[in-house]
Amino acid sequence: MSWAAIKGQPLAIRLLRQAVTTNKMAHAYLFVGPPGVGKRLVALELARTLNCLSPRPDGSACDTCVSCRKMSADPITHPDVRVVEPDGRFIKTDQMRELQAEMYARPTEGRARVAIIDGAERMNPEAGNRVLKLLEEPPPYAVFVLLTQNLSGVLQTIISRCQIVNFPPLAIDDVAAFLREDRQLDGGVARLYASLSGGSIGRAVEMVGDPGLSQRREETFDLLGRLYDLDDVDLMARAETLEKQKDELDAHLEMLTVWLRDALVLSEGAPASLVVNADRMGQVRTLSSRYGTVGLLAMLEAVAETRGHLMRNANARLTLDVLLLRMNQAARTAAASPVT
């Protein structure tokens, strides 16, 4: 890996390379952005550059020294770089206790101790407080890189001690180009996956290997098309089915969001080129004409709030019951009113 091999995120990469070349590194960075947009790749490349034994003048690693080779191994074998991830649902206290001990020790082979905490919003309270202690009294040779997709889930005291680096979604054309080159996909198929990914290469790659994607697309459209015909018993049964698909639940909610967003694009008179499900334009037009702007906005709001509640570990079944009841009410209201 090298800076040049990382797709997108030119502003973040420029900022970090400039910090390296001018020797003005912050002691802690907080990378914020959706999953699959390059946060972890950039963090690892930064760690590799900081520990390179023969760094280049442009702020890149030499790729050939012992340190670079250890950073390029899979898994990473460099003793001065530690990557911490959630153990189960959370990053736990014991993980942070071990990290504390390591970060206060001087580098053994490289030039810096680098800790990459992937999923900073998922630290339990005590783990968060241990990280805060490290950030309050950082060793001069240590750099901390925290990654999060949910800034609101990170302790404000931690945020205040980090330099925030934003990682926005990648351009759809960039994701499609990657899929064509790296996965040898047809142009139309690559564009579809890129659009469904929301600008995330990681998510797009997962979709390419996901045999359930097509089925989720059909199931979510079927639900939206029949919403106003379903009674409470039907809705509860649908919620139960969704709740049982725990590993795919967010993917179902994301697909609902995509259908509703596409329909809203047409309802608002925006260019059809913005539609993600471009190969299903007839179905998108059906949803748009059936529910109109008001109904679609109400449903989108309900789905967004549901995803937020689930991220905060709300009761999944109860949350899904409420979601489908709200969407059913929005559908019935739209059916009884002139579509706008």
Stockholm file with secondary structure:
# STOCKHOLM 1.0

chainA/1-340         MSWAAIKGQPLAIRLLRQAVTTNKMAHAYLFVGPPGVGKRLVALELARTLNCLSPRPDGSACDTCVSCRKMSADPITHPDVRVVEPDGRFIKTDQMRELQAEMYARPTEGRARVAIIDGAERMNPEAGNRVLKLLEEPPPYAVFVLLTQNLSGVLQTIISRCQIVNFPPLAIDDVAAFLREDRQLDGGVARLYASLSGGSIGRAVEMVGDPGLSQRREETFDLLGRLYDLDDVDLMARAETLEKQKDELDAHLEMLTVWLRDALVLSEGAPASLVVNADRMGQVRTLSSRYGTVGLLAMLEAVAETRGHLMRNANARLTLDVLLLRMNQAARTAAASPVT
#=GR chainA/1-340 SS CCGGGSCSCHHHHHHHHHHHHTTCCCSEEEEECCTTSSHHHHHHHHHHHHHCSSCCTTSCCCSCSHHHHHHHSSSCCCTTEEEECCBTTBBCHHHHHHHHHHHTSCCSSSSCEEEEEETGGGBCHHHHHHHHHHHHSCCTTEEEEEEESCGGGSCHHHHTTSEEEECCCCCHHHHHHHHHHHSCCCHHHHHHHHHHHTSCHHHHHHHHTCTTHHHHHHHHHHHHHHGGGCCHHHHHHHHHHHHHCGGGHHHHHHHHHHHHHHHHHHHTTCCGGGCSCGGGHHHHHHHHHHHHHHHHHHHHHHHHHHHHHHHTTCCHHHHHHHHHHHHHHHHHHHHTSCCC
#=GC SS_cons         CCGGGSCSCHHHHHHHHHHHHTTCCCSEEEEECCTTSSHHHHHHHHHHHHHCSSCCTTSCCCSCSHHHHHHHSSSCCCTTEEEECCBTTBBCHHHHHHHHHHHTSCCSSSSCEEEEEETGGGBCHHHHHHHHHHHHSCCTTEEEEEEESCGGGSCHHHHTTSEEEECCCCCHHHHHHHHHHHSCCCHHHHHHHHHHHTSCHHHHHHHHTCTTHHHHHHHHHHHHHHGGGCCHHHHHHHHHHHHHCGGGHHHHHHHHHHHHHHHHHHHTTCCGGGCSCGGGHHHHHHHHHHHHHHHHHHHHHHHHHHHHHHHTTCCHHHHHHHHHHHHHHHHHHHHTSCCC
//
